[in-house]
Amino acid sequence: MNKPLRRVAIFCGLLMVALMVRSNWIQFAQGDELRNDPKNRRVAIERYAQPRGNIIVDGKAVTGSKATEGTDFKYKRTYRNGEIWAPVTGYASQAFGATQLESIYDGILTGDDDRLFFNQTIDMLTGEDQKGGNVVTTLDADVQKAGFEEMGDKKGAAVAINPETGAILGLVSTPSYDPSSFAGNSSKDAEKWNGLLKDEDEPMLNRALRQTYPPGSTFKVVTAAAALESGMYDIDEKTDTPDPYRLPQSTTDLGNDGNHPCEDASLRVAMQWSCNTVFAKISDELGNEKMIDYSERFGFNQEHFVPVRAAESVYPEDNRPQNAMAGIGQASNRATPLQMAMVAAAVANDGKMMEPYMMDQLIAPGLSVVEEHKPREMGEVVSGENAQKLQQMMETVVEKGTGVPAQIDGVTVGGKTGTAQHGENNEKNPYAWFISYAKTSDGSTPIAVAVVVESADVLRDDIAGSKLAAPVAKAMMEAALDGKR
Amino acid sequence: MSTSQATGTTGSNTTISPGGLPSRRNTELAMLVFAVLIPVFAYANVGLAINGEMPAGMLGYGLGLGLMAGVAHLVVRRFAPYADPLMLPIATLLNGLGLVLIWRLDQSERLVDPPGAPNQLMWSALGIALFLAVLVFLKDHRILQRYTYISMVVALVLLILPMFFPAVNGAKIWISIGGMSIQPGEFAKIIIAVFFAGYLMVKRDALALASRRFLGLYLPRGRDLGPILAIWALSVLILVFETDLGTSLLFFGLFVVMLYVATERTSWILFGLTLALVGAVAVASFEPHVQSRVQDWLDPFHVVRETGNANQPAQAMWAFGAGGILGTGLGQGNSDLIMFAAKSDYIFATVAEELGLTGVMAFVLLYGLLVERGIRTALAARDPFGKLLAVGLSAAFAIQVFVVAGGVMALIPLTGMTMPFLAQGGSSVIANWALVAILLKISDTARRPAPAPAPSPDVEMTQVVRS
């Protein structure tokens, strides 16, 4: 019987070997994946095991932590003015996970990041609890508050960028939400959370980064840039445009709003009065391929990470009449508020586009800097000369065109209004847009802004970028300029 | 002391008795010291990690475990002096660590069930008492052979009884008498091994030789198929009526292994595997309980994805992952998130999380070592009944470990069985101590020097020359 016995011995050994191989597989090979599975409660337990590091704006924390009672979580996230800062911070909830900065820099905020290894070791040796590091943002509290307050109960978003560095100064999205309201894991938190999810106004949608809108007439700045760069047009040359303009391959006539001198208007005049006819014709003459090319130089057709992911703004391939309409931002091209702020900023910075960012520094608990963002140039999207021509056009708009409400005393403001149609046959309230920048007397451009206001409850005739969106942009620019003075 | 002449320390064959082996009792004693000290340190570790102080019961626990191990050792020295030296220390170590793990889970704030460690300590003491009783009263394992058919009846009764008791958590594996719950399957495991050993010893020739050759395989005769078909039917019935995949698998596997050893015919294995496969697939096709287990095995996270709530299989996987290579350290993991059955069926997940891959490997090696010592005993045994019984008990132990641990780590579908010696549960720990006692008794008989022939001057002379 000994021969089969030996085989049974081998068989039993193989059973044990199978167990060892399997445990190696799940504990070693798959270990990291299982450990970091966001559904694994250990991730949240770890996250709230010590006071979380803070997100800092202008030297002050907009977040906090407070001790809680409970078996799993020792601390809970708190927010100061949560509604104002939610589009920046995102949320960190015991029950519902974390997003945006709270999620991206979770390692720093909890103190788990490998770069905090030194601090962890010291804490371990001295027997202290692990501490989290801080995330310092580029935001300007005054700009953010001004934008949020001016938006009031309107639905929309506003993004402010420092054109010279790309630093994001304001990131407003309304209606907003208070992330403190569901930071815990009680049934009350769940109720709040579910309420927010069900809210038709989608308060948790970050409209500034994640929502794309038809850019409307603000896109004419991009079309004008393409026109100048192509060498086929100049700022004060007549454009040989009929009014109304018949769209190519179509029997549809495109007209203009109001009674303005759009026929045969130069780029400057066309920008001043937002002439649809002129820019549709330019877009058609440049053709779909070139328009895509110039749009992409401004950042269309790619995702941006600031470091929070922003949705991709698009300028797609399309047929001739649609491409002509896209030249006035009224076809299949769509843009995020961030994207349009980048357009305004690039023009204001003499054609140089700076990479937008909102993380300035990551700071270890011992105050040493772990990571710092240095402004990065994304490239020259238009030549300096053409950028200045675009500035002249946009400044004309504010000086004596559709953008008059954005004027600020003693400061040169360039801007562009937009009113994007929305819905089948334009039956829904349009989107009101305004993009602008401010230039101080010493020639510096501290801020560029893009504002979009969705279907506010006002008469549709009233809706125009200048009436709804321009005041928000103005308030944010003023806040930035006040800070400089 | 009766063993003094046999305690060879050099390891070579220096005993005076003819063909004798060193008894290895001192080796056993030395390892027992470690087997007691390691759980005591583990106990201290848990206390320091959770409460920041040495646990109050530490001295009592250490002394208790030490005392039980010491008594067991002395009884082995007296009643089974040539027994295998590894089994008692391994069983003590596993039982000791099991107690620590249960006590650790008792400290959990998440688990609401009553503390399990004090009861488990009592069951362990009872288990060791039974261990001692077997060693003292079972003079020779061959006595068990007389009870072959009685064993069959008892085993059948034990296996069928739970059908008449209400299901606990989906499986009918319990019988309750006067408020006490017993898992008869654990005891049936031993008794049925006795029956198989006795039965196969008698029938092995018929089963092995009376067969037709077909396609290079020896096919059993139709009428010899009776017993295997009966056991197969019983296993399937257990699976269907008691929804107990583990017990069913264990008995069928045990029988096939013993049949193979008895007949040396590979065809029996193929035949057994085919039957097992047919039975499993057939039952799985209509039994929702088995289906859901299979689904959890194929994708442990499907419930998490579908409902957002983590179930036990997912929690167990996370516990294994969280452990990583070195583990979080005793008392510092979150394996209690498994909640229900964390101390029993899923206790291996706590090993995985808090002791890491290292701990899992160590435990699997300990189990493997115990099993291989058992099979070594079978090889050394001089009588076919002893060989069959030893291999049966060892294989049952191995299959049980594989089925439970494999189920917890989603290597195979999960079945409701207990990790021998580790998991909470009185029946399991008592039965496994008895199992080890029988193996020890067989190994003692196997390694005991053959009784010297009547003393004669010639032999004396020879010995003098040899020494």
Interface residues (C-beta under 8 A of the other chain):
Chain A: M1 N2 K3 P4 L5 R6 R7 V8 A9 F11 C12 G13 L15 M16 A18 L19 M20 R22 S23 N24 I26 Q27 F28 Q30 G31 D32 E33 L34 R35 D37 K39 N40 R41 R42 I45 T71 D72
Chain B: E109 R110 V257 Y260 V261 A262 E264 F301 V304 G308 A310 A314 M317 W318 F320 G321 A322 G323 G324 I325 N334 L337 A352 G356 L357 V360 M361 V364 L365 Y367 G368 V371 E372 I375 R376 A378 L379 P384 K387 L388 V391 S394 A395 A398 I399 V401 F402 A405 G406 M409 A410 L411
